Amino acid sequence: MKSRSLTIKGYTLPLCARCTGILLGYLFFPLFMIFSLHVPLWLGLLINIPMIVDGWTQKRKYRLSNNALRFTTGLMSGLGQSIIIVSVSESIIRALLHME
């Protein structure tokens, strides 16, 4: 929906604000890998909750969301997903290395 997409200098992005935030949050993934940042898995799970609540309450028509909130919760979720992927990957690699 065009109303749920961000507009920058007159150009409306092809993705919704939430998806744009998620994709930008994924940019943290290489930083976690390159700099070996160890962030706990529980934190990755925790910072996904605001997006879930925002999307669920909007879908249930409990309230209206706005693009700033969609973008922010999407960015948090993308960051959280990056943390989850790195944490789980590191656990799998450690487990495989200990098997040898």
Secondary structure as GFF3:
##gff-version 3
##sequence-region A 1 100
A	DSSP	three_ten_helix	2	4	.	.	.	ID=ss1
A	DSSP	beta_strand	5	8	.	.	.	ID=ss2
A	DSSP	beta_strand	11	16	.	.	.	ID=ss3
A	DSSP	alpha_helix	17	25	.	.	.	ID=ss4
A	DSSP	alpha_helix	28	34	.	.	.	ID=ss5
A	DSSP	alpha_helix	41	46	.	.	.	ID=ss6
A	DSSP	alpha_helix	49	59	.	.	.	ID=ss7
A	DSSP	alpha_helix	67	99	.	.	.	ID=ss8
###
